[in-house]
Amino acid sequence: MGRLSIVGAVYINDVSSSSFVHVGDHATTILQSRAFAVQREVPFFYGNEGSFSYYPFYQRPFPIPQPHEPFTMCVDNLGSFIRVGGIRILGISSSSGLQIGCNRITAAETRIKDIRQFVTDKPGPKQQATFVKVGQNKGVGDFEAAIKTPPR
């Protein structure tokens, strides 16, 4: 059943990363946001980085939560409109949304993989260092001076 959506005011600071704001009825909403971020202290990048297919994290089926026990839902649609006085939102991000109205099917998925590689021991506990292994592939950037061992 289509209804009229009446909204007084909506204040949103930010909508980003495969997110949406929709006022009114909608049949299907499918959102997807994939992120892959590599942060390195030494700016060395291989040419074959950045493919989602190399990481099984992006290929696994997404778990769909099921209710722990049966439930009964009662919906009472009084009238033919949805009335909203006012909404204030700081941000809508990463495959999320705001909808005022009916929606039949909603699917949202966000998968983020953040890799940080440091040469020095700054981020971790003392006496423990994380090193970047430089491979045979050609890199981009001035990294040779940063990975040389200083003279003792």
VENLINNOR-V422131 format. One record per pair of residues at least 24 apart in sequence whose ideal C-beta (glycine too) atoms are under 6 Angstrom apart, sorted by the first residue. I is the first residue (numbers start at 1). GAP is how many residues later the second one is. D is the distance in Angstrom with one decimal. If there is no record, write none. Layout:
I,GAP,D
I,GAP,D
//
This chain:
3,77,5.4
3,78,5.6
3,79,5.6
4,77,4.1
5,77,4.8
5,95,5.1
5,96,4.7
6,75,5.7
6,77,4.9
7,77,4.7
7,93,5.8
8,77,4.9
8,78,5.0
9,77,4.4
10,77,5.0
11,77,4.6
12,77,4.7
13,77,5.3
13,78,5.8
14,77,4.3
15,77,4.8
16,77,5.1
17,76,5.0
17,77,4.9
18,77,4.9
19,73,4.5
19,74,5.7
19,77,5.3
19,78,5.6
20,77,4.4
21,77,4.9
22,77,4.7
23,77,4.8
24,77,4.7
25,76,4.5
25,77,4.5
26,77,5.0
27,77,5.2
28,77,4.5
29,74,5.8
29,77,4.8
30,77,4.7
31,64,4.1
31,77,4.2
32,77,5.1
33,61,5.5
33,62,4.4
33,77,4.6
34,77,5.4
35,77,4.3
36,77,5.5
37,77,4.8
38,77,4.8
39,77,4.7
40,77,4.8
41,77,4.6
41,78,4.9
42,77,5.5
42,90,5.6
42,101,4.4
42,104,4.7
42,105,6.0
43,98,3.6
44,95,4.1
44,97,5.8
44,99,4.2
45,95,5.1
46,91,4.8
57,56,5.8
58,53,5.5
62,47,5.6
//
